[in-house]
Amino acid sequence: MARYVTTDLHGCLLSFQHLVEEKLKLRPQDELYVLGDYVNKGPNSRGVLDYLMQLPERGYRVVCLRGNHDQDLLHAAQDQVTLTWGSVADRELTLRSFGVEQPEDIPERYLRWINDLPYQFEIPGFILVHAGFNFHLPPAQMRQDWHTMLNIKEFVFDASRTGAAAWCTATFLPLPLR
């Protein structure tokens, strides 16, 4: 069994498929962890979500986490558009991949799938998260600070506060995990 971690697919279905099928040659006994940002920027956000959703249906062990771009898409679909939801061109590309003109018209199955994604996930020896933690908060509180988990860019890592031997974020990715 092999464990793999990757992140920030940003609508790049063909690149991700190539990674999974040609480079990793993912097998059903392997584990694949994807740390968020499935949508925006690339040409096929819907295709990335379809592919991720069908991998477990085909017997693959895949865990997906929520990223800030995924959260921004949810907010946009709930008419809570934030300034961080990509450029105008990114938004149009994302909406076009879903075949809609407005974010609230994105099919419910995609929004529900994203909404059900966890912010963090633990495996023996590792904590997986999209961006990171606010290590200035008490440990229990930092593990509930969703905004930071999705958005933090700079932090000083303090392993003693995570309770794990190591952790992976979108900015620090050992691929593959051992």
Secondary structure in CASP SS format (residue, H / E / C, confidence):
PFRMAT SS
TARGET T0000
AUTHOR 0000-0000-0000
METHOD secondary structure of the structure
MODEL  1
M C 1.00
A C 1.00
R E 1.00
Y E 1.00
V E 1.00
T E 1.00
T C 1.00
D C 1.00
L C 1.00
H C 1.00
G C 1.00
C C 1.00
L H 1.00
L H 1.00
S H 1.00
F H 1.00
Q H 1.00
H H 1.00
L H 1.00
V H 1.00
E H 1.00
E H 1.00
K H 1.00
L C 1.00
K C 1.00
L C 1.00
R C 1.00
P C 1.00
Q C 1.00
D C 1.00
E E 1.00
L E 1.00
Y E 1.00
V E 1.00
L C 1.00
G C 1.00
D C 1.00
Y C 1.00
V C 1.00
N C 1.00
K C 1.00
G C 1.00
P C 1.00
N C 1.00
S H 1.00
R H 1.00
G H 1.00
V H 1.00
L H 1.00
D H 1.00
Y H 1.00
L H 1.00
M H 1.00
Q H 1.00
L H 1.00
P H 1.00
E H 1.00
R C 1.00
G C 1.00
Y C 1.00
R E 1.00
V E 1.00
V E 1.00
C E 1.00
L C 1.00
R C 1.00
G C 1.00
N H 1.00
H H 1.00
D H 1.00
Q H 1.00
D H 1.00
L H 1.00
L H 1.00
H H 1.00
A H 1.00
A H 1.00
Q C 1.00
D C 1.00
Q C 1.00
V C 1.00
T C 1.00
L C 1.00
T C 1.00
W C 1.00
G C 1.00
S C 1.00
V H 1.00
A H 1.00
D H 1.00
R H 1.00
E H 1.00
L H 1.00
T H 1.00
L H 1.00
R H 1.00
S H 1.00
F H 1.00
G C 1.00
V C 1.00
E C 1.00
Q C 1.00
P H 1.00
E H 1.00
D H 1.00
I C 1.00
P C 1.00
E H 1.00
R H 1.00
Y H 1.00
L H 1.00
R H 1.00
W H 1.00
I H 1.00
N H 1.00
D C 1.00
L C 1.00
P C 1.00
Y C 1.00
Q E 1.00
F E 1.00
E E 1.00
I E 1.00
P C 1.00
G C 1.00
F E 1.00
I E 1.00
L E 1.00
V E 1.00
H C 1.00
A C 1.00
G C 1.00
F C 1.00
N C 1.00
F C 1.00
H C 1.00
L C 1.00
P C 1.00
P H 1.00
A H 1.00
Q H 1.00
M H 1.00
R C 1.00
Q C 1.00
D C 1.00
W H 1.00
H H 1.00
T H 1.00
M H 1.00
L H 1.00
N H 1.00
I C 1.00
K C 1.00
E C 1.00
F C 1.00
V C 1.00
F C 1.00
D C 1.00
A H 1.00
S H 1.00
R H 1.00
T C 1.00
G C 1.00
A C 1.00
A C 1.00
A E 1.00
W E 1.00
C E 1.00
T E 1.00
A C 1.00
T C 1.00
F E 1.00
L C 1.00
P C 1.00
L C 1.00
P C 1.00
L E 1.00
R C 1.00
END
